[in-house]
Every structure is written in structure tokens, then in C-alpha cells.
């Protein structure tokens, strides 16, 4: 069985809609569903946003779900490469965990060439445009274009998220193959003040949002665009995951 991790409900929703014969996981401490997606039996697991929750949830899921053959990490990401646009699919070939707020890394993980090739083949078979490269995991939202440019220049990553590297660590420690497939929800040139208003489940923190919007009314339109771009990216990520799993096993 392939375990597919998504950080929050908006990422999981488009994948849940594609499941055949979906059932709730029914495991203490785990939120998600199981069923068939493409050619494989899968478990969709909500990890929560951020490295602490993702690390804990991944460990719990991989220790308690039966017959796990591999791990896929799905959802949305921020672009660091200037040519990536909203909804573009990115495939990680190297994962980096950022060290606190510095421009260095704590560790790096390489995706197995066999499983990377299988993922890329699945996308190519469905003619899904994609970009391959390093993805960096940050402990906090990378919210400014200036910071994105510096991470890109110093570390060479094409995209940033807040979970992939630590979930991959959990998989690697259990000798399970992993792949990372995400879609872009904010560009390298885009600032993200509104993204700081979400909690660990991706829900808007209403009181904080009201305070910020009172001070900066222009953020209403920016927040609406961000939500639209989130929906586009989550849908495209789900399409990509389904294409990969339809093409054949990536966790064998």
C-alpha cells in the first residue's frame, strides 16, 4: 500500500475525490482515508502543517498502517525558481531541511533514481508538464520574494514547503522509498502576508485575519487570490499523483 501524505484538508480534498471505495482510516491519531487510486491501494494521511506535526504523524502512520510499500508526499509548495507559475508541478529529486532561519541545511536526502524515474514516467505518460529539482523544507513560511531569491541563490532549490524532508526522513529510516510531487501555489516574485494567518490545519485564524485586514484592506483581494491559487495547485497536484499511480507501482 502506498501512503500519500498531505499537510491539510485543502490538499487532501482533490485526492479524496479521486479515491475508489474510500473508507476512513479509523486509526487513533490519524486523519485520512484509504481506497484505490490509479492502480494502487493507498492511504491518504493528513500530516498537519510544519515539521513537528509532519514528523510525528508520519512516524505514527508508518508504524501503524499495514503492508506499506512506499511513501508519496503531495500537496502545494512555494516557487523559488522564477520560471515556475501557479499550478506548475514540481518533482523533488533532492530534499533539504533548512537550518532554522539561516541559508544552510541540516541534512539532505536523495530520492532513489528508480522511484524518481517511475514518477517522471507517470507524468510524461499523461503529458503533464513538470519540473524536476531540489525542494527545501522550512520551519516557517517563506513569505517574501527577497527571502525566496536568497534561498534559490544559496541552496539551489526550485521550491519550498514545510513538511517533505521530515516525512522523507521517517520513510528512509524504515527503508521505504519516497517521492515528492507538489504543485506551485505562489510564485518566486510573490509576497505572502496572508499565509501567516493560517493554523497548523490550514484554517484561517479569524481574529488575526480581521486585525491584519483592518490595518491593510488591500490584503482582502490578495487573500482571495491566494485561496484561488491554492485550489488550482491542490487540484494539479492530485492530477499528477493519480497519473503516477496509474502508470504503475512506484513503491515496489
Secondary structure in CASP SS format (residue, H / E / C, confidence):
PFRMAT SS
TARGET T0000
AUTHOR 0000-0000-0000
METHOD secondary structure of the structure
MODEL  1
X C 1.00
X E 1.00
X E 1.00
X E 1.00
X E 1.00
X E 1.00
X C 1.00
X C 1.00
X H 1.00
X H 1.00
X H 1.00
X H 1.00
X H 1.00
X H 1.00
X H 1.00
X H 1.00
X H 1.00
X H 1.00
X C 1.00
X E 1.00
X E 1.00
X E 1.00
X E 1.00
X E 1.00
X C 1.00
X C 1.00
X C 1.00
X C 1.00
X C 1.00
X C 1.00
X C 1.00
X E 1.00
X E 1.00
X E 1.00
X E 1.00
X E 1.00
X E 1.00
X C 1.00
X C 1.00
X E 1.00
X E 1.00
X E 1.00
X E 1.00
X E 1.00
X E 1.00
X E 1.00
X C 1.00
X C 1.00
X C 1.00
X C 1.00
X H 1.00
X H 1.00
X H 1.00
X H 1.00
X H 1.00
X H 1.00
X H 1.00
X H 1.00
X H 1.00
X H 1.00
X H 1.00
X H 1.00
X H 1.00
X H 1.00
X C 1.00
X C 1.00
X C 1.00
X C 1.00
X C 1.00
X E 1.00
X E 1.00
X E 1.00
X E 1.00
X E 1.00
X E 1.00
X E 1.00
X E 1.00
X E 1.00
X E 1.00
X C 1.00
X C 1.00
X C 1.00
X C 1.00
X C 1.00
X C 1.00
X C 1.00
X C 1.00
X C 1.00
X E 1.00
X E 1.00
X E 1.00
X E 1.00
X E 1.00
X E 1.00
X E 1.00
X E 1.00
X E 1.00
X E 1.00
X C 1.00
X C 1.00
X C 1.00
X C 1.00
X C 1.00
X C 1.00
X E 1.00
X E 1.00
X E 1.00
X E 1.00
X E 1.00
X E 1.00
X C 1.00
X C 1.00
X H 1.00
X H 1.00
X H 1.00
X H 1.00
X H 1.00
X H 1.00
X H 1.00
X H 1.00
X H 1.00
X H 1.00
X H 1.00
X H 1.00
X H 1.00
X C 1.00
X C 1.00
X C 1.00
X C 1.00
X E 1.00
X E 1.00
X E 1.00
X E 1.00
X E 1.00
X E 1.00
X E 1.00
X E 1.00
X C 1.00
X C 1.00
X C 1.00
X C 1.00
X C 1.00
X C 1.00
X C 1.00
X H 1.00
X H 1.00
X H 1.00
X H 1.00
X H 1.00
X H 1.00
X H 1.00
X H 1.00
X H 1.00
X H 1.00
X H 1.00
X C 1.00
X C 1.00
X C 1.00
X E 1.00
X E 1.00
X E 1.00
X C 1.00
X C 1.00
X H 1.00
X H 1.00
X H 1.00
X H 1.00
X H 1.00
X H 1.00
X H 1.00
X H 1.00
X H 1.00
X H 1.00
X C 1.00
X C 1.00
X C 1.00
X E 1.00
X E 1.00
X E 1.00
X E 1.00
X E 1.00
X E 1.00
X E 1.00
X E 1.00
X E 1.00
X E 1.00
X C 1.00
X C 1.00
X C 1.00
X C 1.00
X C 1.00
X C 1.00
X H 1.00
X H 1.00
X H 1.00
X H 1.00
X H 1.00
X E 1.00
X C 1.00
X C 1.00
X C 1.00
X C 1.00
X C 1.00
X E 1.00
X C 1.00
X H 1.00
X H 1.00
X H 1.00
X H 1.00
X H 1.00
X H 1.00
X H 1.00
X H 1.00
X H 1.00
X H 1.00
X C 1.00
X C 1.00
X C 1.00
X H 1.00
X H 1.00
X H 1.00
X H 1.00
X H 1.00
X H 1.00
X H 1.00
X H 1.00
X H 1.00
X H 1.00
X H 1.00
X H 1.00
X H 1.00
X H 1.00
X H 1.00
X H 1.00
X H 1.00
X H 1.00
X H 1.00
X H 1.00
X H 1.00
X H 1.00
X H 1.00
X H 1.00
X H 1.00
X H 1.00
X H 1.00
X H 1.00
X H 1.00
X C 1.00
X C 1.00
X C 1.00
X C 1.00
X C 1.00
END
